Amino acid sequence: MKLLFVYNANSGKLNTLFDVGHKLFSPSSYKCSLCALTHDVFSENAIWKRFRDEGQFDMVFYHKDEFEIIFPKVKLVYPTILKLENNQLTTVLNPEVLNDIPNVETLIGRLKSSI
């Protein structure tokens, strides 16, 4: 079983630069609640990094353009957290749920209770 984290952002240095600027100047309108939870403006959130490093789950992270290349037939609204098990994708946390999660600690708790 793997958890797939799909951010509502595209890959690449230029896109990263735009995302950092957006987070700095207009954080309330930033389109990726998952990124806002797991990353600070310039780096990965320390609490999130510790959780990832603990290795409780096998996790794979995608920008939406990367996910769409690997899973071209899967249509999603981003951001989303999925579970891949026995070649089946199921939604763990959808965008509506992610948008209502106030902090990274709550996200970690929801992941632990959803799996």
All heavy atoms as an XYZ file, in Angstrom:
938
protein
N       0.838     -1.170      0.000
C       0.000      0.000      0.000
C       0.893      1.246      0.000
O       1.877      1.310      0.720
C      -0.886     -0.017      1.252
C      -1.997      0.991      1.279
S      -1.660      2.611      1.992
C      -1.198      2.282      3.638
N       0.513      2.201     -0.849
C       1.213      3.479     -0.922
C       0.205      4.607     -0.804
O      -0.924      4.494     -1.278
C       1.929      3.647     -2.265
C       3.102      2.770     -2.475
C       3.763      3.080     -3.815
C       4.902      2.117     -4.046
N       5.593      2.420     -5.286
N       0.633      5.690     -0.197
C      -0.145      6.917     -0.209
C       0.430      7.819     -1.289
O       1.639      8.038     -1.347
C      -0.074      7.626      1.140
C      -0.807      6.973      2.288
C      -0.610      7.777      3.565
C      -2.296      6.852      1.979
N      -0.444      8.326     -2.154
C      -0.034      9.237     -3.214
C      -0.546     10.627     -2.867
O      -1.753     10.825     -2.689
C      -0.593      8.807     -4.565
C      -0.373      7.357     -4.995
C      -0.948      7.137     -6.384
C       1.099      6.994     -4.964
N       0.348     11.571     -2.776
C       0.012     12.953     -2.490
C       0.129     13.723     -3.796
O       1.198     13.758     -4.404
C       0.986     13.532     -1.457
C       0.883     12.868     -0.114
C       1.478     11.629      0.111
C       0.192     13.469      0.921
C       1.389     11.015      1.350
C       0.097     12.865      2.161
C       0.695     11.633      2.372
N      -0.968     14.326     -4.228
C      -0.969     15.047     -5.501
C      -1.256     16.515     -5.209
O      -2.366     16.877     -4.812
C      -2.002     14.472     -6.488
C      -1.822     15.129     -7.853
C      -1.878     12.950     -6.604
N      -0.237     17.324     -5.406
C      -0.339     18.755     -5.140
C      -1.022     19.481     -6.290
O      -0.900     19.081     -7.448
C       1.055     19.348     -4.921
C       1.706     18.876     -3.644
C       2.634     17.843     -3.652
C       1.383     19.465     -2.428
C       3.238     17.409     -2.477
C       1.966     19.039     -1.247
C       2.897     18.012     -1.281
O       3.479     17.589     -0.117
N      -1.692     20.561     -5.986
C      -2.335     21.393     -7.000
C      -1.330     22.437     -7.490
O      -1.529     23.644     -7.365
C      -3.577     22.082     -6.428
C      -4.371     22.787     -7.503
O      -4.239     22.494     -8.675
N      -5.201     23.729     -7.096
N      -0.228     21.942     -8.012
C       0.847     22.790     -8.533
C       1.583     21.981     -9.590
O       1.608     20.753     -9.532
C       1.798     23.188     -7.414
N       2.166     22.683    -10.536
C       2.965     22.020    -11.566
C       4.424     21.989    -11.152
O       4.877     22.807    -10.345
C       2.803     22.724    -12.916
C       1.462     22.438    -13.541
O       0.991     21.305    -13.531
N       0.820     23.463    -14.071
N       5.164     21.053    -11.708
C       6.579     20.905    -11.399
C       7.402     21.954    -12.151
O       6.910     22.628    -13.049
C       7.044     19.496    -11.774
O       6.868     19.280    -13.165
N       8.654     22.054    -11.771
C       9.581     22.945    -12.463
C       9.984     24.136    -11.612
O       9.240     24.584    -10.738
N      11.181     24.631    -11.882
C      11.732     25.739    -11.093
C      10.922     27.020    -11.224
O      10.701     27.725    -10.242
C      13.183     25.983    -11.497
C      14.100     24.862    -11.081
C      15.526     25.119    -11.472
C      16.385     23.923    -11.072
N      17.767     24.098    -11.432
N      10.478     27.334    -12.430
C       9.706     28.559    -12.621
C       8.375     28.489    -11.864
O       7.974     29.450    -11.201
C       9.462     28.814    -14.107
C       8.807     30.146    -14.458
C       9.619     31.319    -13.930
C       8.643     30.271    -15.961
N       7.715     27.334    -11.922
C       6.461     27.167    -11.178
C       6.699     27.260     -9.673
O       5.880     27.831     -8.950
C       5.800     25.836    -11.530
C       5.214     25.855    -12.916
O       4.555     26.798    -13.315
N       5.471     24.809    -13.669
N       7.806     26.720     -9.207
C       8.148     26.814     -7.789
C       8.337     28.270     -7.381
O       7.860     28.696     -6.327
C       9.424     26.000     -7.487
O       9.182     24.628     -7.813
C       9.823     26.110     -6.022
N       9.009     29.036     -8.226
C       9.220     30.452     -7.948
C       7.883     31.196     -7.856
O       7.664     31.998     -6.940
C      10.110     31.075     -9.025
C      10.483     32.535     -8.843
C      11.268     32.732     -7.554
C      11.303     33.001    -10.034
N       6.971     30.921     -8.780
C       5.642     31.536     -8.738
C       4.889     31.138     -7.468
O       4.214     31.967     -6.841
C       4.815     31.164     -9.963
C       5.240     31.861    -11.216
C       5.384     31.154    -12.394
C       5.495     33.228    -11.240
C       5.784     31.786    -13.572
C       5.887     33.873    -12.407
C       6.036     33.152    -13.569
N       5.001     29.860     -7.087
C       4.320     29.383     -5.881
C       4.849     30.087     -4.631
O       4.071     30.484     -3.759
C       4.477     27.871     -5.730
C       3.654     27.082     -6.726
O       2.719     27.657     -7.317
O       3.960     25.895     -6.928
N       6.171     30.243     -4.541
C       6.768     30.929     -3.388
C       6.267     32.366     -3.327
O       5.867     32.856     -2.268
C       8.311     30.870     -3.454
C       8.943     31.841     -2.459
C       8.802     29.460     -3.188
N       6.251     33.035     -4.470
C       5.745     34.403     -4.508
C       4.293     34.489     -4.087
O       3.904     35.387     -3.323
N       3.500     33.554     -4.542
C       2.081     33.540     -4.183
C       1.916     33.346     -2.680
O       1.104     34.019     -2.034
C       1.369     32.437     -4.964
C      -0.108     32.607     -5.004
N      -0.861     32.172     -6.051
C      -0.980     33.148     -4.140
C      -2.127     32.447     -5.828
N      -2.221     33.035     -4.666
N       2.681     32.405     -2.117
C       2.594     32.153     -0.678
C       3.020     33.377      0.130
O       2.468     33.652      1.191
C       3.478     30.969     -0.284
C       2.928     29.633     -0.669
C       3.894     28.567     -0.176
C       3.555     27.209     -0.651
N       4.539     26.220     -0.169
N       4.014     34.117     -0.383
C       4.500     35.298      0.325
C       3.509     36.451      0.284
O       3.251     37.107      1.291
C       5.829     35.772     -0.281
C       7.087     35.071      0.182
C       8.274     35.511     -0.654
C       7.344     35.339      1.645
N       2.962     36.718     -0.905
C       2.178     37.932     -1.095
C       0.668     37.752     -0.998
O      -0.046     38.714     -0.762
C       2.549     38.581     -2.433
C       3.994     38.983     -2.488
C       4.879     38.318     -3.307
C       4.474     39.997     -1.677
C       6.227     38.674     -3.343
C       5.810     40.363     -1.702
C       6.697     39.698     -2.535
N       0.192     36.530     -1.184
C      -1.251     36.296     -1.106
C      -1.545     34.874     -0.623
O      -2.156     34.076     -1.329
C      -1.879     36.538     -2.486
O      -3.268     36.469     -2.390
N      -1.107     34.551      0.592
C      -1.247     33.165      1.060
C      -2.693     32.678      1.160
O      -2.964     31.501      0.958
C      -0.577     33.169      2.434
C      -0.514     34.597      2.839
C      -0.483     35.409      1.573
N      -3.623     33.565      1.432
C      -5.015     33.134      1.591
C      -5.643     32.689      0.274
O      -6.634     31.964      0.275
C      -5.854     34.244      2.217
O      -5.896     35.361      1.350
N      -5.072     33.100     -0.851
C      -5.633     32.701     -2.146
C      -4.808     31.620     -2.833
O      -5.067     31.283     -3.984
C      -5.763     33.921     -3.066
O      -4.479     34.412     -3.412
N      -3.827     31.071     -2.120
C      -2.999     30.014     -2.700
C      -3.856     28.783     -2.951
O      -4.626     28.373     -2.083
C      -1.822     29.697     -1.773
C      -0.831     28.747     -2.385
C      -0.103     29.111     -3.503
C      -0.651     27.482     -1.863
C       0.804     28.238     -4.085
C       0.254     26.606     -2.427
C       0.979     26.987     -3.534
O       1.871     26.108     -4.113
N      -3.743     28.179     -4.143
C      -4.667     27.135     -4.584
C      -4.368     25.731     -4.062
O      -5.145     24.826     -4.294
C      -4.710     27.095     -6.110
C      -5.302     28.323     -6.727
C      -5.327     28.209     -8.229
C      -5.868     29.461     -8.861
N      -5.890     29.374    -10.312
N      -3.251     25.541     -3.396
C      -2.928     24.186     -2.948
C      -2.888     24.118     -1.426
O      -1.876     24.420     -0.797
C      -1.599     23.709     -3.536
S      -1.284     21.974     -3.131
N      -4.006     23.693     -0.847
C      -4.073     23.571      0.608
C      -3.117     22.500      1.120
O      -2.575     22.630      2.218
C      -5.502     23.277      1.054
O      -6.006     22.132      0.400
N      -2.871     21.461      0.341
C      -1.936     20.408      0.754
C      -0.527     20.972      0.866
O       0.179     20.726      1.844
C      -1.985     19.240     -0.228
C      -1.065     18.065      0.064
C      -1.335     17.467      1.441
C      -1.222     16.996     -1.017
N      -0.118     21.748     -0.093
C       1.198     22.376     -0.052
C       1.294     23.342      1.129
O       2.297     23.384      1.826
C       1.478     23.109     -1.366
S       3.122     23.835     -1.456
N       0.240     24.099      1.353
C       0.231     25.044      2.471
C       0.362     24.321      3.812
O       0.951     24.865      4.752
C      -1.042     25.879      2.437
N      -0.154     23.101      3.904
C      -0.050     22.331      5.137
C       1.324     21.694      5.312
O       1.855     21.643      6.418
C      -1.117     21.230      5.162
C      -2.555     21.689      5.336
C      -3.523     20.558      4.996
C      -2.790     22.210      6.745
N       1.902     21.187      4.238
C       3.136     20.398      4.337
C       4.412     21.204      4.125
O       5.502     20.714      4.412
C       3.123     19.227      3.337
O       3.045     19.740      2.001
C       1.953     18.295      3.605
N       4.268     22.425      3.617
C       5.445     23.244      3.336
C       5.254     24.657      3.866
O       4.158     25.217      3.784
C       5.709     23.311      1.826
C       6.223     22.035      1.271
N       5.425     20.927      1.078
C       7.465     21.678      0.882
C       6.162     19.947      0.588
N       7.397     20.384      0.461
N       6.328     25.200      4.389
C       6.350     26.614      4.724
C       6.680     27.346      3.419
O       6.733     26.733      2.364
C       7.393     26.873      5.806
C       7.074     26.107      7.097
O       5.883     25.982      7.432
O       8.029     25.641      7.747
N       6.927     28.626      3.488
C       7.172     29.380      2.262
C       8.389     28.850      1.507
O       8.337     28.649      0.298
C       7.344     30.887      2.565
C       7.763     31.642      1.313
C       6.053     31.461      3.118
N       9.480     28.577      2.217
C      10.723     28.209      1.539
C      11.156     26.763      1.733
O      12.091     26.305      1.085
C      11.865     29.129      1.990
C      11.640     30.564      1.621
C      11.318     31.495      2.592
C      11.731     30.974      0.303
C      11.104     32.819      2.251
C      11.521     32.303     -0.052
C      11.202     33.231      0.933
N      10.510     26.034      2.620
C      10.969     24.670      2.891
C       9.828     23.802      3.416
O       8.738     24.294      3.718
C      12.119     24.687      3.907
O      11.661     25.199      5.141
N      10.130     22.538      3.556
C       9.158     21.595      4.085
C       8.927     21.875      5.573
O       9.865     22.172      6.314
C       9.696     20.180      3.883
C       8.733     19.091      4.214
C       9.260     17.713      3.835
O      10.497     17.548      3.740
O       8.436     16.828      3.648
N       7.677     21.783      5.991
C       7.315     21.970      7.387
C       8.047     20.932      8.242
O       8.062     19.742      7.916
C       5.795     21.827      7.518
C       5.317     21.954      8.928
O       5.570     21.089      9.760
N       4.606     23.028      9.203
N       8.663     21.351      9.343
C       9.473     20.464     10.182
C       8.657     19.316     10.781
O       9.136     18.183     10.864
C      10.158     21.265     11.287
N       7.433     19.598     11.200
C       6.579     18.552     11.774
C       6.241     17.521     10.699
O       6.280     16.313     10.942
C       5.300     19.169     12.376
C       5.666     20.059     13.574
C       4.299     18.090     12.787
C       4.543     20.954     14.045
N       5.923     17.986      9.504
C       5.618     17.095      8.389
C       6.838     16.259      8.015
O       6.734     15.057      7.793
C       5.117     17.903      7.197
C       4.835     17.063      6.002
C       5.563     17.003      4.846
C       3.769     16.121      5.847
N       5.013     16.093      3.989
C       3.906     15.542      4.578
C       2.710     15.715      6.658
C       3.022     14.576      4.092
C       1.840     14.768      6.175
C       2.000     14.209      4.921
N       7.997     16.884      7.964
C       9.228     16.164      7.609
C       9.508     15.053      8.617
O       9.846     13.936      8.235
C      10.412     17.125      7.526
C      11.695     16.442      7.106
C      12.773     17.439      6.807
C      14.100     16.841      6.447
N      14.180     15.490      6.064
N       9.319     15.338      9.896
C       9.532     14.322     10.928
C       8.552     13.156     10.736
O       8.934     11.987     10.830
C       9.361     14.937     12.316
C       9.806     14.033     13.436
C       9.843     14.712     14.810
N       9.933     16.151     14.797
C       8.930     16.972     15.171
N       7.785     16.496     15.585
N       9.090     18.274     15.148
N       7.288     13.477     10.450
C       6.285     12.444     10.198
C       6.686     11.576      9.006
O       6.616     10.351      9.065
C       4.926     13.099      9.952
C       3.863     12.158      9.464
C       3.317     11.199     10.300
C       3.407     12.232      8.151
C       2.339     10.324      9.850
C       2.430     11.372      7.698
C       1.891     10.413      8.546
N       7.113     12.208      7.921
C       7.547     11.451      6.738
C       8.746     10.568      7.061
O       8.822      9.426      6.647
C       7.922     12.404      5.595
C       6.793     12.903      4.783
C       7.239     13.560      3.493
N       8.499     14.294      3.509
C       9.666     13.836      3.067
N       9.779     12.631      2.587
N      10.745     14.604      3.122
N       9.692     11.113      7.797
C      10.918     10.383      8.128
C      10.653      9.190      9.047
O      11.439      8.242      9.072
C      11.943     11.312      8.771
C      12.528     12.319      7.787
O      12.376     12.116      6.550
O      13.122     13.315      8.241
N       9.568      9.233      9.812
C       9.212      8.108     10.686
C       8.858      6.867      9.883
O       8.929      5.754     10.388
C       8.042      8.488     11.599
C       8.400      9.465     12.675
C       7.193      9.952     13.444
O       6.047      9.560     13.117
O       7.388     10.741     14.389
N       8.426      7.057      8.638
C       8.194      5.938      7.736
C       7.005      5.056      8.049
O       7.021      3.867      7.737
N       5.963      5.600      8.656
C       4.782      4.793      8.952
C       4.063      4.358      7.681
O       3.401      3.335      7.649
C       3.824      5.571      9.845
C       4.383      5.843     11.218
C       3.425      6.648     12.062
O       2.312      6.943     11.668
N       3.859      7.006     13.261
N       4.172      5.181      6.646
C       3.502      4.906      5.378
C       4.508      5.033      4.247
O       5.430      5.844      4.311
C       2.362      5.909      5.122
C       1.339      5.975      6.206
C       1.260      7.077      7.047
C       0.435      4.938      6.400
C       0.309      7.150      8.044
C      -0.525      4.997      7.388
C      -0.585      6.104      8.223
N       4.311      4.243      3.203
C       5.071      4.407      1.970
C       4.399      5.543      1.209
O       3.226      5.439      0.847
C       5.039      3.103      1.171
C       5.967      3.128     -0.021
O       6.742      4.098     -0.176
O       5.923      2.172     -0.815
N       5.107      6.657      1.011
C       4.509      7.848      0.420
C       5.203      8.229     -0.877
O       6.427      8.159     -0.974
C       4.617      9.024      1.386
C       3.891      8.842      2.682
S       4.036     10.321      3.702
C       4.434      9.585      5.271
N       4.387      8.650     -1.852
C       4.894      9.148     -3.124
C       4.243     10.509     -3.352
O       3.036     10.667     -3.137
C       4.557      8.191     -4.289
C       5.129      8.698     -5.597
C       5.057      6.780     -3.987
N       5.042     11.471     -3.809
C       4.565     12.836     -3.976
C       4.629     13.242     -5.445
O       5.634     12.993     -6.117
C       5.405     13.795     -3.125
C       5.297     13.490     -1.664
C       6.133     12.550     -1.074
C       4.337     14.103     -0.886
C       6.024     12.245      0.268
C       4.212     13.801      0.465
C       5.057     12.872      1.039
N       3.545     13.860     -5.917
C       3.458     14.294     -7.308
C       2.965     15.733     -7.386
O       2.096     16.141     -6.614
C       2.434     13.448     -8.090
C       2.757     12.000     -8.214
C       2.124     11.058     -7.403
C       3.677     11.545     -9.159
C       2.409      9.707     -7.522
C       3.961     10.192     -9.279
C       3.325      9.285     -8.463
O       3.603      7.948     -8.584
N       3.496     16.462     -8.349
C       2.828     17.672     -8.808
C       1.742     17.186     -9.765
O       1.835     16.086    -10.316
C       3.803     18.588     -9.547
C       4.854     19.167     -8.660
N       6.077     18.567     -8.489
C       4.843     20.280     -7.893
C       6.789     19.291     -7.651
N       6.068     20.343     -7.272
N       0.729     18.000    -10.008
C      -0.390     17.526    -10.836
C       0.052     17.157    -12.249
O      -0.434     16.178    -12.801
C      -1.545     18.515    -10.844
C      -1.257     19.847    -11.460
C      -2.470     20.761    -11.335
C      -2.195     22.114    -11.919
N      -3.346     23.005    -11.784
N       1.000     17.876    -12.846
C       1.448     17.521    -14.198
C       2.186     16.185    -14.211
O       2.045     15.406    -15.149
C       2.286     18.634    -14.827
C       3.548     18.984    -14.051
O       3.521     18.934    -12.792
O       4.560     19.326    -14.687
N       2.938     15.877    -13.164
C       3.634     14.594    -13.069
C       2.641     13.448    -12.900
O       2.780     12.395    -13.525
C       4.598     14.613    -11.880
C       5.683     15.645    -11.995
C       6.392     15.921    -10.683
O       5.768     15.804     -9.600
O       7.584     16.266    -10.745
N       1.635     13.653    -12.043
C       0.620     12.631    -11.808
C      -0.123     12.314    -13.099
O      -0.367     11.147    -13.413
C      -0.362     13.094    -10.725
C      -1.443     12.104    -10.432
C      -1.214     11.058     -9.561
C      -2.687     12.209    -11.030
C      -2.205     10.128     -9.295
C      -3.689     11.288    -10.771
C      -3.443     10.238     -9.897
N      -0.491     13.339    -13.854
C      -1.260     13.141    -15.087
C      -0.468     12.401    -16.161
O      -1.059     11.715    -16.990
C      -1.764     14.492    -15.598
C      -2.849     15.047    -14.690
C      -3.233     16.486    -14.985
O      -2.620     17.132    -15.872
O      -4.157     16.988    -14.315
N       0.836     12.490    -16.135
C       1.671     11.718    -17.071
C       1.660     10.237    -16.683
O       1.522      9.361    -17.525
C       3.111     12.265    -17.104
C       3.122     13.628    -17.802
C       4.053     11.290    -17.805
C       4.422     14.379    -17.670
N       1.771      9.963    -15.398
C       1.837      8.571    -14.925
C       0.463      7.912    -14.912
O       0.341      6.718    -15.183
C       2.494      8.525    -13.532
C       3.949      8.998    -13.661
C       2.435      7.126    -12.931
C       4.642      9.229    -12.364
N      -0.569      8.683    -14.608
C      -1.944      8.167    -14.534
C      -2.841      8.969    -15.487
O      -3.733      9.697    -15.029
C      -2.477      8.267    -13.102
C      -1.705      7.482    -12.083
C      -0.688      8.078    -11.347
C      -1.983      6.148    -11.859
C       0.028      7.360    -10.401
C      -1.286      5.412    -10.918
C      -0.268      6.022    -10.191
N      -2.628      8.850    -16.793
C      -3.349      9.721    -17.738
C      -4.868      9.531    -17.763
O      -5.588     10.444    -18.153
C      -2.731      9.359    -19.093
C      -2.175      7.993    -18.915
C      -1.754      7.902    -17.474
N      -5.366      8.396    -17.352
C      -6.812      8.143    -17.406
C      -7.530      8.508    -16.117
O      -8.755      8.475    -16.064
C      -7.078      6.689    -17.758
C      -6.603      6.350    -19.157
C      -6.918      4.941    -19.544
C      -6.396      4.712    -20.959
N      -6.800      3.454    -21.499
N      -6.781      8.865    -15.090
C      -7.385      9.212    -13.807
C      -7.656     10.711    -13.789
O      -6.749     11.522    -13.960
C      -6.453      8.816    -12.640
C      -7.049      9.247    -11.310
C      -6.182      7.320    -12.653
N      -8.889     11.073    -13.578
C      -9.290     12.480    -13.527
C      -9.560     12.862    -12.075
O     -10.378     12.219    -11.412
C     -10.530     12.738    -14.386
C     -10.350     12.348    -15.844
C      -9.195     13.080    -16.489
C      -8.979     12.637    -17.916
N      -7.620     12.837    -18.362
N      -8.873     13.875    -11.617
C      -8.990     14.307    -10.226
C      -9.203     15.801    -10.135
O      -8.876     16.544    -11.054
C      -7.689     14.002     -9.469
C      -7.271     12.556     -9.284
C      -5.912     12.504     -8.609
C      -8.289     11.808     -8.462
N      -9.676     16.214     -8.980
C      -9.624     17.607     -8.578
C      -8.495     17.667     -7.557
O      -8.395     16.806     -6.674
C     -10.971     18.061     -7.973
C     -10.892     19.497     -7.509
C     -12.089     17.879     -8.986
N      -7.648     18.661     -7.673
C      -6.450     18.745     -6.834
C      -6.615     19.803     -5.758
O      -7.361     20.748     -5.942
C      -5.246     19.097     -7.713
C      -5.045     18.160     -8.863
C      -5.362     18.545    -10.164
C      -4.548     16.884     -8.663
C      -5.180     17.679    -11.232
C      -4.359     16.011     -9.723
C      -4.683     16.418    -11.004
O      -4.509     15.563    -12.051
N      -5.881     19.644     -4.673
C      -5.001     18.567     -4.266
C      -5.796     17.375     -3.746
O      -6.952     17.521     -3.336
C      -4.172     19.183     -3.147
C      -5.106     20.172     -2.526
C      -5.934     20.713     -3.664
N      -5.167     16.229     -3.750
C      -5.819     14.998     -3.317
C      -4.781     14.058     -2.721
O      -3.637     14.036     -3.167
C      -6.516     14.298     -4.502
O      -7.487     15.174     -5.053
C      -7.200     13.019     -4.087
N      -5.203     13.278     -1.755
C      -4.374     12.194     -1.233
C      -5.089     10.898     -1.559
O      -6.270     10.729     -1.252
C      -4.139     12.329      0.284
C      -3.446     13.664      0.591
C      -3.304     11.146      0.799
C      -3.315     13.968      2.064
N      -4.357      9.992     -2.211
C      -4.914      8.718     -2.666
C      -4.192      7.560     -2.004
O      -3.046      7.694     -1.558
C      -4.759      8.588     -4.184
C      -5.328      9.707     -5.043
C      -4.805      9.604     -6.458
C      -6.831      9.653     -5.017
N      -4.852      6.424     -2.011
C      -4.222      5.178     -1.580
C      -4.134      4.281     -2.802
O      -5.121      4.100     -3.521
C      -5.052      4.510     -0.484
C      -4.468      3.183     -0.015
C      -5.170      2.645      1.214
C      -6.588      2.263      0.939
N      -7.220      1.518      2.042
N      -2.952      3.753     -3.051
C      -2.735      2.792     -4.136
C      -2.479      1.432     -3.497
O      -1.500      1.240     -2.781
C      -1.555      3.205     -5.012
C      -1.173      2.258     -6.146
C      -2.324      2.110     -7.148
C       0.080      2.743     -6.857
N      -3.414      0.530     -3.744
C      -3.314     -0.809     -3.167
C      -3.882     -1.803     -4.162
O      -4.985     -1.607     -4.677
C      -4.085     -0.849     -1.846
C      -3.864     -2.098     -1.043
C      -4.433     -1.954      0.361
O      -5.493     -1.327      0.537
O      -3.810     -2.491      1.281
N      -3.109     -2.852     -4.459
C      -3.526     -3.865     -5.432
C      -3.927     -3.230     -6.769
O      -4.947     -3.587     -7.359
C      -4.677     -4.714     -4.880
C      -4.300     -5.439     -3.611
O      -3.173     -5.919     -3.475
N      -5.214     -5.506     -2.674
N      -3.129     -2.267     -7.219
C      -3.362     -1.553     -8.487
C      -4.682     -0.786     -8.521
O      -5.185     -0.489     -9.599
C      -3.264     -2.496     -9.687
C      -1.860     -3.008     -9.877
O      -0.891     -2.250     -9.724
N      -1.728     -4.289    -10.191
N      -5.260     -0.488     -7.366
C      -6.503      0.276     -7.273
C      -6.227      1.582     -6.545
O      -5.590      1.589     -5.482
C      -7.562     -0.503     -6.496
C      -8.107     -1.710     -7.236
C      -9.059     -1.275     -8.331
O      -8.652     -1.070     -9.465
N     -10.323     -1.125     -7.990
N      -6.728      2.667     -7.099
C      -6.633      3.968     -6.448
C      -7.942      4.277     -5.724
O      -9.017      4.120     -6.300
C      -6.381      5.068     -7.474
C      -4.987      5.183     -8.062
C      -4.971      6.220     -9.173
C      -3.969      5.527     -6.995
N      -7.833      4.690     -4.477
C      -8.997      5.166     -3.742
C      -8.627      6.490     -3.070
O      -7.469      6.716     -2.708
C      -9.475      4.167     -2.673
O      -8.375      3.862     -1.810
C     -10.002      2.889     -3.291
N      -9.604      7.343     -2.906
C      -9.365      8.641     -2.290
C      -9.316      8.508     -0.776
O     -10.203      7.913     -0.166
C     -10.478      9.634     -2.694
O     -10.493      9.746     -4.115
C     -10.247     10.993     -2.070
N      -8.274      9.077     -0.194
C      -8.143      9.121      1.261
C      -8.665     10.468      1.769
O      -9.497     10.508      2.658
C      -6.677      8.900      1.690
C      -6.512      9.056      3.192
C      -6.190      7.531      1.237
N      -8.149     11.553      1.196
C      -8.618     12.893      1.549
C      -8.787     13.696      0.265
O      -7.841     13.855     -0.507
C      -7.628     13.597      2.486
C      -7.386     12.938      3.846
C      -6.297     13.667      4.614
C      -8.667     12.899      4.660
N      -9.990     14.205      0.055
C     -10.277     14.957     -1.165
C     -10.017     16.450     -0.930
O      -9.750     16.878      0.197
C     -11.703     14.680     -1.639
C     -12.750     15.161     -0.665
O     -12.597     16.174     -0.003
N     -13.840     14.413     -0.572
N     -10.115     17.266     -1.979
C      -9.818     18.696     -1.830
C     -10.687     19.411     -0.802
O     -10.191     20.278     -0.072
C     -10.069     19.270     -3.226
C      -9.949     18.124     -4.150
C     -10.388     16.922     -3.374
N     -11.953     19.058     -0.726
C     -12.832     19.721      0.232
C     -12.372     19.471      1.667
O     -12.374     20.379      2.499
C     -14.285     19.257      0.054
C     -14.930     19.713     -1.244
C     -14.497     18.900     -2.468
O     -14.115     17.718     -2.319
O     -14.511     19.469     -3.569
N     -11.995     18.243      1.945
C     -11.504     17.906      3.290
C     -10.175     18.610      3.541
O      -9.970     19.216      4.598
C     -11.367     16.372      3.451
C     -10.667     16.020      4.753
C     -12.736     15.711      3.374
N      -9.265     18.541      2.570
C      -7.955     19.176      2.733
C      -8.092     20.680      2.957
O      -7.360     21.256      3.762
C      -7.070     18.895      1.530
C      -6.555     17.462      1.419
C      -5.922     17.216      0.059
C      -5.566     17.151      2.535
N      -9.034     21.315      2.272
C      -9.227     22.753      2.427
C      -9.688     23.134      3.823
O      -9.473     24.262      4.263
C     -10.238     23.270      1.404
C      -9.686     23.257      0.000
O      -8.489     23.252     -0.218
N     -10.581     23.239     -0.965
N     -10.314     22.199      4.546
C     -10.821     22.475      5.895
C      -9.850     22.079      7.008
O     -10.133     22.317      8.182
C     -12.153     21.757      6.113
C     -13.288     22.418      5.353
O     -13.162     23.609      5.009
O     -14.302     21.733      5.102
N      -8.735     21.469      6.656
C      -7.762     21.057      7.673
C      -6.922     22.281      8.060
O      -6.281     22.890      7.205
C      -6.890     19.899      7.156
C      -7.762     18.650      6.973
C      -5.729     19.629      8.117
C      -7.038     17.458      6.400
N      -6.928     22.642      9.354
C      -6.295     23.903      9.756
C      -4.777     23.873      9.905
O      -4.135     24.921      9.858
C      -6.957     24.201     11.105
C      -7.291     22.853     11.647
C      -7.643     22.010     10.451
N      -4.202     22.686     10.129
C      -2.754     22.638     10.378
C      -2.201     21.247     10.080
O      -2.962     20.289      9.897
C      -2.432     23.066     11.816
C      -3.205     22.253     12.828
O      -3.239     21.023     12.767
N      -3.853     22.933     13.766
N      -0.896     21.146     10.070
C      -0.247     19.887      9.701
C      -0.499     18.784     10.727
O      -0.594     17.609     10.375
C       1.264     20.104      9.428
C       2.023     20.395     10.710
C       1.869     18.928      8.685
N      -0.647     19.149     11.983
C      -0.933     18.139     13.010
C      -2.279     17.467     12.752
O      -2.405     16.244     12.902
C      -0.922     18.773     14.413
C       0.423     19.293     14.850
C       0.700     20.745     14.439
O      -0.098     21.340     13.684
O       1.725     21.277     14.866
N      -3.266     18.244     12.359
C      -4.579     17.685     12.040
C      -4.491     16.803     10.799
O      -5.105     15.739     10.745
C      -5.608     18.822     11.832
O      -5.639     19.623     13.018
C      -6.989     18.262     11.561
N      -3.720     17.245      9.815
C      -3.529     16.416      8.604
C      -2.930     15.059      8.981
O      -3.424     14.018      8.541
C      -2.603     17.137      7.612
C      -2.155     16.313      6.399
C      -3.351     15.894      5.537
C      -1.128     17.084      5.584
N      -1.921     15.056      9.796
C      -1.278     13.799     10.204
C      -2.277     12.918     10.954
O      -2.367     11.710     10.706
C      -0.014     14.095     11.040
C       1.061     14.713     10.142
C       0.492     12.826     11.726
C       2.230     15.311     10.885
N      -3.039     13.500     11.847
C      -4.056     12.737     12.572
C      -5.092     12.147     11.645
O      -5.499     10.975     11.803
N      -5.539     12.925     10.668
C      -6.535     12.420      9.699
C      -5.954     11.284      8.874
O      -6.649     10.303      8.584
C      -7.006     13.544      8.766
C      -7.825     14.638      9.414
C      -9.193     14.170      9.890
N     -10.056     13.694      8.845
C     -10.947     14.413      8.182
N     -11.104     15.690      8.466
N     -11.703     13.869      7.259
N      -4.695     11.396      8.482
C      -4.069     10.317      7.706
C      -3.993      9.040      8.551
O      -4.328      7.953      8.064
C      -2.675     10.712      7.235
C      -2.620     11.715      6.105
C      -1.193     12.192      5.892
C      -3.185     11.110      4.827
N      -3.552      9.160      9.766
C      -3.423      7.996     10.643
C      -4.777      7.330     10.874
O      -4.859      6.108     10.909
C      -2.783      8.383     11.977
C      -1.312      8.693     11.848
C      -0.734      9.090     13.195
C       0.758      9.346     13.132
N       1.307      9.750     14.433
N      -5.830      8.111     11.005
C      -7.140      7.526     11.284
C      -7.831      7.025     10.012
O      -8.756      6.210     10.101
C      -8.043      8.533     11.996
O      -8.361      9.625     11.141
N      -7.385      7.478      8.850
C      -8.021      7.081      7.583
C      -7.430      5.816      6.990
O      -8.020      5.206      6.106
C      -7.896      8.200      6.546
O      -8.586      9.345      6.979
N      -6.294      5.420      7.448
C      -5.616      4.258      6.862
C      -5.767      3.051      7.761
O      -5.722      3.053      8.905
C      -4.110      4.542      6.628
C      -3.938      5.776      5.754
C      -3.411      3.355      6.031
C      -4.531      5.685      4.369
